[in-house]
Amino acid sequence: MNDLFQKFETVPAREIIPGFDAHLIHTDKQTLSLVKTKAGSHLPQHHHFHEQISMVMEGEFEMTVEGQTKVCGKGDVVVIPSNAVHSGRSLTDCIILDTFTPVREDYQ
C-alpha cells in the first residue's frame, strides 16, 4: 500500500448528501470518513449492512438510532449496528468522524 500516511485535508471532499461533505479513506476492509456538516442539514432515515461508529469532534448533532434520539456533542460516540435504522440533523456546523465495516464501496 502506497498510502500508509495520509492527511484528511489532502483527500478531496465529496458531497455524500446535501450539507454533508466527506473526506474518505478506504482500505480493503473498512472506510474512515471525516464529515463536515452545515447547520440545519438533515441525514434522512436509512439503513445499511455496514457497522458504523460515529464520533462528534465539533458541534452538536442530533442522532436517532432505532427510535432512540440523543443530541451528541464533542466526544460523544454513537454505535450503529448493521441494518439499524438511523437518521440525524446537524444542529450546528459539525465535524464527525465515521468508521464503516466493511468498506463503503458506494463511497469509492
C-alpha positions as a Markdown table, in Angstrom:
| # | Residue | x | y | z |
|---|---|---|---|---|
| 1 | Met | 0.0 | 0.0 | 0.0 |
| 2 | Asn | 1.5 | 3.4 | -1.0 |
| 3 | Asp | -0.8 | 5.5 | 1.2 |
| 4 | Leu | 0.3 | 4.4 | 4.6 |
| 5 | Phe | 0.3 | 8.0 | 5.9 |
| 6 | Gln | -2.4 | 10.5 | 4.8 |
| 7 | Lys | -4.0 | 13.7 | 5.9 |
| 8 | Phe | -7.7 | 14.2 | 5.6 |
| 9 | Glu | -7.1 | 17.7 | 4.3 |
| 10 | Thr | -5.3 | 16.4 | 1.2 |
| 11 | Val | -8.1 | 13.9 | 0.4 |
| 12 | Pro | -10.7 | 15.6 | -1.8 |
| 13 | Ala | -14.0 | 16.2 | -0.2 |
| 14 | Arg | -17.1 | 14.6 | -1.7 |
| 15 | Glu | -20.7 | 15.7 | -1.0 |
| 16 | Ile | -22.4 | 12.5 | 0.1 |
| 17 | Ile | -25.8 | 14.2 | 0.6 |
| 18 | Pro | -26.6 | 18.0 | 0.6 |
| 19 | Gly | -24.9 | 19.6 | 3.6 |
| 20 | Phe | -22.6 | 16.6 | 4.3 |
| 21 | Asp | -19.1 | 16.8 | 2.8 |
| 22 | Ala | -16.8 | 13.8 | 3.5 |
| 23 | His | -13.1 | 13.1 | 3.2 |
| 24 | Leu | -12.9 | 9.4 | 2.7 |
| 25 | Ile | -10.1 | 6.9 | 3.2 |
| 26 | His | -10.7 | 3.3 | 2.2 |
| 27 | Thr | -8.8 | 0.0 | 2.9 |
| 28 | Asp | -9.8 | -3.4 | 1.8 |
| 29 | Lys | -12.0 | -3.9 | 4.9 |
| 30 | Gln | -13.1 | -0.5 | 6.2 |
| 31 | Thr | -13.8 | 3.1 | 5.4 |
| 32 | Leu | -12.8 | 6.1 | 7.6 |
| 33 | Ser | -14.7 | 9.3 | 6.9 |
| 34 | Leu | -14.3 | 12.8 | 8.2 |
| 35 | Val | -17.6 | 14.5 | 7.6 |
| 36 | Lys | -18.2 | 18.3 | 7.7 |
| 37 | Thr | -21.8 | 19.2 | 8.1 |
| 38 | Lys | -23.7 | 22.5 | 7.8 |
| 39 | Ala | -26.1 | 23.6 | 10.5 |
| 40 | Gly | -29.7 | 22.6 | 9.6 |
| 41 | Ser | -28.6 | 19.7 | 7.3 |
| 42 | His | -30.6 | 16.5 | 7.6 |
| 43 | Leu | -29.5 | 12.9 | 7.3 |
| 44 | Pro | -32.5 | 11.1 | 6.0 |
| 45 | Gln | -33.7 | 7.9 | 7.7 |
| 46 | His | -31.9 | 5.0 | 6.2 |
| 47 | His | -30.0 | 1.7 | 7.0 |
| 48 | His | -27.1 | -0.2 | 5.5 |
| 49 | Phe | -25.4 | -3.5 | 6.2 |
| 50 | His | -22.3 | -1.8 | 7.3 |
| 51 | Glu | -21.5 | -1.5 | 11.0 |
| 52 | Gln | -20.8 | 2.2 | 11.8 |
| 53 | Ile | -19.2 | 4.1 | 14.6 |
| 54 | Ser | -19.6 | 7.9 | 14.7 |
| 55 | Met | -17.8 | 10.4 | 16.9 |
| 56 | Val | -18.7 | 14.1 | 17.0 |
| 57 | Met | -15.5 | 16.0 | 17.0 |
| 58 | Glu | -17.0 | 19.5 | 16.8 |
| 59 | Gly | -20.6 | 20.9 | 17.1 |
| 60 | Glu | -23.9 | 19.4 | 18.0 |
| 61 | Phe | -25.6 | 16.6 | 16.0 |
| 62 | Glu | -29.0 | 15.1 | 16.9 |
| 63 | Met | -28.9 | 11.4 | 16.0 |
| 64 | Thr | -31.7 | 8.9 | 16.1 |
| 65 | Val | -30.9 | 5.2 | 16.0 |
| 66 | Glu | -33.7 | 2.5 | 16.2 |
| 67 | Gly | -36.1 | 5.1 | 17.6 |
| 68 | Gln | -33.7 | 6.5 | 20.3 |
| 69 | Thr | -32.7 | 10.1 | 19.9 |
| 70 | Lys | -29.9 | 12.0 | 21.5 |
| 71 | Val | -28.2 | 15.3 | 21.0 |
| 72 | Cys | -24.5 | 14.4 | 20.6 |
| 73 | Gly | -21.7 | 16.9 | 21.3 |
| 74 | Lys | -17.9 | 16.9 | 21.2 |
| 75 | Gly | -16.6 | 13.4 | 22.2 |
| 76 | Asp | -19.9 | 11.6 | 22.0 |
| 77 | Val | -19.8 | 8.3 | 20.2 |
| 78 | Val | -22.7 | 6.5 | 18.5 |
| 79 | Val | -22.6 | 2.8 | 17.7 |
| 80 | Ile | -24.8 | 1.9 | 14.8 |
| 81 | Pro | -25.3 | -1.8 | 14.3 |
| 82 | Ser | -25.6 | -3.4 | 10.9 |
| 83 | Asn | -29.1 | -2.7 | 9.3 |
| 84 | Ala | -30.1 | -0.3 | 12.2 |
| 85 | Val | -32.5 | 2.4 | 11.0 |
| 86 | His | -30.9 | 5.8 | 11.7 |
| 87 | Ser | -31.2 | 9.5 | 10.9 |
| 88 | Gly | -29.9 | 12.8 | 12.1 |
| 89 | Arg | -29.7 | 16.5 | 11.8 |
| 90 | Ser | -26.9 | 19.0 | 12.3 |
| 91 | Leu | -27.9 | 21.5 | 15.0 |
| 92 | Thr | -24.7 | 23.4 | 14.3 |
| 93 | Asp | -21.9 | 23.1 | 11.8 |
| 94 | Cys | -20.2 | 19.8 | 12.8 |
| 95 | Ile | -17.2 | 17.7 | 12.2 |
| 96 | Ile | -17.9 | 14.0 | 12.6 |
| 97 | Leu | -15.6 | 11.0 | 12.3 |
| 98 | Asp | -17.2 | 7.9 | 10.9 |
| 99 | Thr | -15.9 | 4.3 | 10.5 |
| 100 | Phe | -17.6 | 1.7 | 8.5 |
| 101 | Thr | -17.0 | -2.0 | 8.3 |
| 102 | Pro | -16.9 | -3.5 | 5.7 |
| 103 | Val | -15.7 | -0.8 | 3.3 |
| 104 | Arg | -18.3 | 1.5 | 1.9 |
| 105 | Glu | -18.0 | 0.6 | -1.8 |
| 106 | Asp | -20.8 | 3.0 | -2.7 |
| 107 | Tyr | -18.5 | 5.9 | -1.4 |
| 108 | Gln | -15.5 | 4.8 | -3.6 |
